[in-house]
């Protein structure tokens, strides 16, 4: 079970996110044995090995290891833009809606969300968002569009995978417009696991790509920003500026490298458990979910009788079967995310807790 025995109310199953995992014994051993240096001086061998491997997997020249995905995304925005520039993002993009509005205070940019379905937008939508030529005087009055950001998989859309052909059409439109491009690929590993398409293919055409090791892959912490060598060198300056300079970071980098090499192939297990959860949720009166929309490891669902916070509180209180931790996102929307330490038994137990919570039974 996810969290071992509870205090008389069964187990505690944590489905809030795939960030709640704990290092396995094998990962801990790799971390304990890691050679280390001083990352701020650029001589930690484990960090350097992780950066090389990440760049190789994404088909980029270089990568920089940072503490969090938020820092990785925000460094990318700052490296690509100047204050006053406009950044185009998809609907519900984490880079804006999940990172405390960071683009404005950190980079001083104007963020413009585009319309679309399941967190995505097409090439025509991108073209329509660009300024028309109204002459040099009017051009000075506009915030120039410099950067377009995509997210794959899309957290807010329930782990949706951006189809590669549609992504490439959007990138072609961005390239034609002379825009820089950034991919928030925090869960890009899940897109590859779901489709069989290599991460480098999804990353192709983007100037920079953020990937996370502490979400789907189960490492204790860390993300990386990959891209051209000169741009990543610029990113290293902002890493230091934002307080991201590590010292003996090789200890945690070794955990990330272990996760990268050992935990990507098993992501299909999380996807299968997410689908099982979705099918089970669809059978519970008072809950609504579209099992067919579950592509990876995130299940978004709705309550129709209770409020989402009330339902989540009932699940946290639990019953004889156990307790479930999950996140509410509005008065009616919730999310569950199976992960590295979620078992099939956890899924069945969680569904029983959900049934009781929805019906009000103990």
FIGU-192808 format. One record per residue (C-alpha): residue number from 1; residue in one letter; x, y, z. Coordinates in steps of 0.2 Angstrom, whole numbers. Example, Ala and Ser with C-alpha at 12.3 -4.5 7.8 and 13.67 -1.06 7.14 Angstrom:
<atoms>
    k  r     xx     yy     zz
    1  a     62    -22     39
    2  s     68     -5     36
</atoms>
This chain:
<atoms>
    k  r     xx     yy     zz
    1  x      0      0      0
    2  x      5     18     -3
    3  x      9     23     15
    4  x      8      8     26
    5  x     -4      5     40
    6  x    -14     18     47
    7  x    -20     21     64
    8  x    -36     10     64
    9  x    -43     16     48
   10  x    -33      6     36
   11  x    -20     13     25
   12  x    -17     30     18
   13  x    -16     31     -1
   14  x     -8     47     -7
   15  x    -15     51    -25
   16  x    -12     70    -24
   17  x      2     69    -37
   18  x     16     59    -44
   19  x     28     71    -34
   20  x     24     62    -17
   21  x     35     47    -21
   22  x     49     42    -10
   23  x     66     35    -16
   24  x     67     16    -18
   25  x     81      7     -9
   26  x     90      5    -26
   27  x     89     24    -29
   28  x     95     28    -12
   29  x    110     16    -15
   30  x    114     25    -31
   31  x    113     42    -22
   32  x    124     36     -7
   33  x    137     30    -19
   34  x    137     46    -31
   35  x    153     55    -34
   36  x    151     73    -30
   37  x    159     90    -33
   38  x    153    108    -32
   39  x    139    111    -45
   40  x    141    130    -44
   41  x    159    128    -50
   42  x    153    116    -63
   43  x    163    101    -57
   44  x    150     89    -50
   45  x    152     73    -60
   46  x    135     66    -56
   47  x    127     83    -61
   48  x    137     83    -77
   49  x    132     65    -81
   50  x    114     69    -79
   51  x    115     85    -89
   52  x    123     75   -104
   53  x    111     61   -103
   54  x     96     72   -103
   55  x    102     83   -118
   56  x    106     66   -127
   57  x     88     60   -124
   58  x     80     76   -130
   59  x     91     78   -145
   60  x     98     95   -138
   61  x    116    101   -137
   62  x    116    105   -118
   63  x    106    104   -102
   64  x    106    112    -85
   65  x    100    104    -69
   66  x     90    115    -58
   67  x     80    111    -41
   68  x     62    113    -48
   69  x     52    113    -64
   70  x     45    130    -60
   71  x     63    137    -60
   72  x     67    128    -76
   73  x     52    135    -85
   74  x     55    152    -78
   75  x     73    152    -82
   76  x     68    148   -100
   77  x     56    162   -101
   78  x     69    174    -95
   79  x     82    168   -106
   80  x     71    170   -122
   81  x     63    187   -118
   82  x     66    204   -112
   83  x     54    214   -100
   84  x     38    220   -110
   85  x     38    205   -122
   86  x     23    195   -125
   87  x     23    176   -122
   88  x      9    165   -130
   89  x      4    150   -120
   90  x    -10    137   -121
   91  x    -26    136   -111
   92  x    -22    132    -93
   93  x     -3    131    -95
   94  x      6    127    -79
   95  x     20    140    -84
   96  x      7    153    -79
   97  x     -8    145    -70
   98  x      3    133    -59
   99  x     18    144    -55
  100  x     11    158    -45
  101  x     10    170    -60
  102  x     29    170    -60
  103  x     32    176    -78
  104  x     26    194    -74
  105  x     36    197    -58
  106  x     52    187    -63
  107  x     53    191    -82
  108  x     42    206    -84
  109  x     33    198    -98
  110  x     15    200   -104
  111  x      7    182   -104
  112  x     -7    179   -117
  113  x    -17    163   -115
  114  x    -23    156   -132
  115  x    -40    147   -134
  116  x    -39    128   -138
  117  x    -45    111   -133
  118  x    -36    100   -119
  119  x    -23    113   -116
  120  x    -18    114   -135
  121  x    -19    126   -149
  122  x    -17    125   -167
  123  x     -7    134   -180
  124  x    -21    145   -186
  125  x    -24    151   -168
  126  x     -6    155   -166
  127  x     -6    165   -182
  128  x    -22    174   -177
  129  x    -13    180   -160
  130  x      1    189   -170
  131  x      1    207   -172
  132  x     -4    214   -189
  133  x      8    226   -198
  134  x      1    244   -194
  135  x     17    253   -197
  136  x     32    257   -186
  137  x     24    270   -175
  138  x     10    258   -170
  139  x     22    244   -168
  140  x     31    254   -154
  141  x     15    254   -144
  142  x     13    235   -144
  143  x     21    222   -133
  144  x     31    212   -146
  145  x     27    193   -147
  146  x     43    184   -144
  147  x     40    167   -137
  148  x     27    153   -138
  149  x     26    140   -125
  150  x     18    122   -126
  151  x     15    109   -113
  152  x     16     90   -116
  153  x      8     81   -107
  154  x     -4     94   -101
  155  x     -7     94    -83
  156  x    -23    104    -82
  157  x    -30     94    -96
  158  x    -28     78    -87
  159  x    -11     72    -94
  160  x    -16     75   -112
  161  x     -3     71   -125
  162  x     -1     84   -139
  163  x     -1     74   -155
  164  x     15     75   -164
  165  x      8     81   -181
  166  x     -2     95   -173
  167  x     13    100   -163
  168  x     24    101   -178
  169  x     11    112   -188
  170  x     11    124   -173
  171  x     30    124   -172
  172  x     31    128   -191
  173  x     19    143   -189
  174  x     30    149   -174
  175  x     46    147   -184
  176  x     38    156   -199
  177  x     34    171   -187
  178  x     51    171   -180
  179  x     46    166   -163
  180  x     56    157   -150
  181  x     48    141   -143
  182  x     48    132   -126
  183  x     41    116   -122
  184  x     36    112   -104
  185  x     39     94   -104
  186  x     38     91    -86
  187  x     29     74    -90
  188  x     36     72   -107
  189  x     41     54   -102
  190  x     23     50   -100
  191  x     20     56   -118
  192  x     33     44   -124
  193  x     27     30   -114
  194  x      9     32   -120
  195  x     13     34   -139
  196  x     30     25   -141
  197  x     37     41   -149
  198  x     54     46   -143
  199  x     56     61   -132
  200  x     68     68   -144
  201  x     54     68   -158
  202  x     42     78   -146
  203  x     57     90   -142
  204  x     62     93   -160
  205  x     59    110   -166
  206  x     58    118   -149
  207  x     72    129   -144
  208  x     71    124   -126
  209  x     63    110   -116
  210  x     60    108    -98
  211  x     59     90    -91
  212  x     56     85    -73
  213  x     63     70    -63
  214  x     53     72    -47
  215  x     36     69    -55
  216  x     33     53    -65
  217  x     50     46    -63
  218  x     50     47    -44
  219  x     67     56    -40
  220  x     67     66    -25
  221  x     69     83    -34
  222  x     75     92    -49
  223  x     72     96    -67
  224  x     82    101    -82
  225  x     82    114    -96
  226  x     89    108   -112
  227  x     93    117   -128
  228  x    107    125   -138
  229  x    123    127   -129
  230  x    124    146   -130
  231  x    106    148   -123
  232  x    109    135   -109
  233  x    125    145   -104
  234  x    113    160   -103
  235  x    101    150    -93
  236  x    115    145    -81
  237  x    117    163    -77
  238  x     99    165    -72
  239  x    100    148    -62
  240  x    113    157    -51
  241  x    103    173    -51
  242  x     87    165    -45
  243  x     96    155    -31
  244  x     97    139    -40
  245  x    116    136    -38
  246  x    119    119    -29
  247  x    134    113    -20
  248  x    136     94    -19
  249  x    121     92    -30
  250  x    127     75    -36
  251  x    119     66    -22
  252  x    101     71    -29
  253  x    107     71    -47
  254  x    111     53    -45
  255  x     94     49    -40
  256  x     87     58    -55
  257  x     99     49    -66
  258  x     94     32    -58
  259  x     76     37    -62
  260  x     79     42    -79
  261  x     88     25    -83
  262  x     76     14    -73
  263  x     59     21    -72
  264  x     54     27    -89
  265  x     48     10    -96
  266  x     37      7    -81
  267  x     26     22    -83
  268  x     14     12    -93
  269  x      9      4    -76
  270  x      4     21    -70
  271  x     -6     24    -85
  272  x    -15      7    -84
  273  x    -19     11    -65
  274  x    -26     28    -70
  275  x    -37     20    -83
  276  x    -43      8    -70
  277  x    -47     22    -58
  278  x    -56     31    -71
  279  x    -67     16    -76
  280  x    -71     14    -57
  281  x    -75     32    -54
  282  x    -87     32    -69
  283  x    -97     19    -60
  284  x   -100     29    -44
  285  x   -116     39    -43
  286  x   -112     57    -40
  287  x    -96     57    -49
  288  x    -92     60    -67
  289  x    -77     56    -78
  290  x    -73     52    -96
  291  x    -62     36    -95
  292  x    -58     38   -114
  293  x    -50     55   -110
  294  x    -37     47    -99
  295  x    -21     45   -109
  296  x     -7     45    -96
  297  x     -7     45    -77
  298  x    -18     59    -72
  299  x    -37     57    -70
  300  x    -48     73    -69
  301  x    -66     70    -63
  302  x    -81     80    -56
  303  x    -93     79    -42
  304  x   -112     82    -45
  305  x   -119     81    -28
  306  x   -106     86    -15
  307  x    -93    100    -18
  308  x    -76     94    -23
  309  x    -68    100     -6
  310  x    -81     91      4
  311  x    -78     75     -6
  312  x    -59     77     -4
  313  x    -62     79     15
  314  x    -72     64     16
  315  x    -59     54      7
  316  x    -46     60     19
  317  x    -56     55     34
  318  x    -58     38     26
  319  x    -67     22     31
  320  x    -62      5     37
  321  x    -54      2     20
  322  x    -42     17     22
  323  x    -40     35     18
  324  x    -36     43      1
  325  x    -27     60     -1
  326  x    -32     69    -17
  327  x    -33     87    -23
  328  x    -48     98    -27
  329  x    -46    111    -40
  330  x    -63    120    -40
  331  x    -80    118    -32
  332  x    -83    102    -43
  333  x    -66     97    -50
  334  x    -54     84    -43
  335  x    -38     75    -48
  336  x    -30     59    -44
  337  x    -13     53    -50
  338  x     -6     35    -48
  339  x     13     34    -47
  340  x     28     24    -43
  341  x     22     18    -27
  342  x      3     15    -31
  343  x     -1     -3    -32
  344  x    -16    -12    -39
  345  x    -23    -15    -22
  346  x    -21      4    -18
  347  x    -32      7    -33
  348  x    -46     -5    -27
  349  x    -45      2    -10
  350  x    -46     20    -16
  351  x    -61     16    -27
  352  x    -70      9    -11
  353  x    -66     25     -1
  354  x    -73     35    -16
  355  x    -89     25    -16
  356  x    -91     28      3
  357  x    -87     46      1
  358  x    -99     49    -13
  359  x   -113     40     -4
  360  x   -110     47     13
  361  x   -108     30     21
  362  x    -94     26     33
</atoms>
